[in-house]
């Protein structure tokens, strides 16, 4: 295994885990604004509820960026590794 590919895969994995943990945090925060007796919302509805409750928050942008960058780095690192 090359050292560069290892670091790219590790960085991609850590970014993807960070983005996933931010998504879980956002969904938990949006559940706090949701009434208890109402029916459950889907994942997009919880993100929209979070955006409505916290309009100036940059967490959804950070979440998407870290998830997409992490997946891209994982793919690049694996392509370098298998090449």
N, C-alpha and C positions, 0 to 999 in steps of 0.2 A: 504494500500500500504506500502510496506517495504521501508525503507530509502535507502538501498543499491540499490534496483531496480530503485528507482526514480533517483538517481544520475547516474546510468548506462544509463538510457534512455535519461536523459538530456545531458550527455556527448556525447552519440551517435548522438543525434539530432544536437548538436552544431558542431561536427566534420563533419557530413554530409553537413550541411549548409556551413561550411567553405570550404569544397571540391568543392561544387557546385559553390560557389562564385569564387574560383580559376579557375574553368573551364570556367566560363563566362569571367573572366579577360583574360585568355589565348586565348579564341576565339576572343575577341575584339582586342587583340594585333596582332593576326595573320591576322585579317581583315585589319589592317593597312598596312601590307606588300603585300596585294592582290590588283591587279590593279582594278580601279573603273569600267572599261568597260567590265571586264571579267565576266563569269557566276559565280553564287554562288557555294561555295564548301560545302560539307557535313561536319559533325562534325569530322570525322576521318581525312579528308583532311586538316581541319583547324589546328588540332593538329600536323599533319606532317609538315604543313607550319610553325607553330611556332617552331618546333624542328629544321627545316632547317634555320630559321632566327636567332634563339637564341640557338645555339648548346650546350652551357655550362650551360644553365638554369636548375635548379632542380625543377622548379614549376610543370611540369607534374608528376614527381615522388611524390612530396608532395600532389598534387591533388588526385592522385590515392590512395595513402596511407590513406589520411584522409577520402576519400569517402568510401573505403572498411572497414576501422576501424569503422567509424561511423555506417555503416549498420550492421556490426557484433555486435557492442555494443547495437544497437537498438533491434536486434533480441534476444540477450542474456537477455537484461533487460525485454523485454516483456515475454520471456519464464519464467524467474524467477517470474515475476508478476502474470502470469496466473497459475503457479504451486501451 
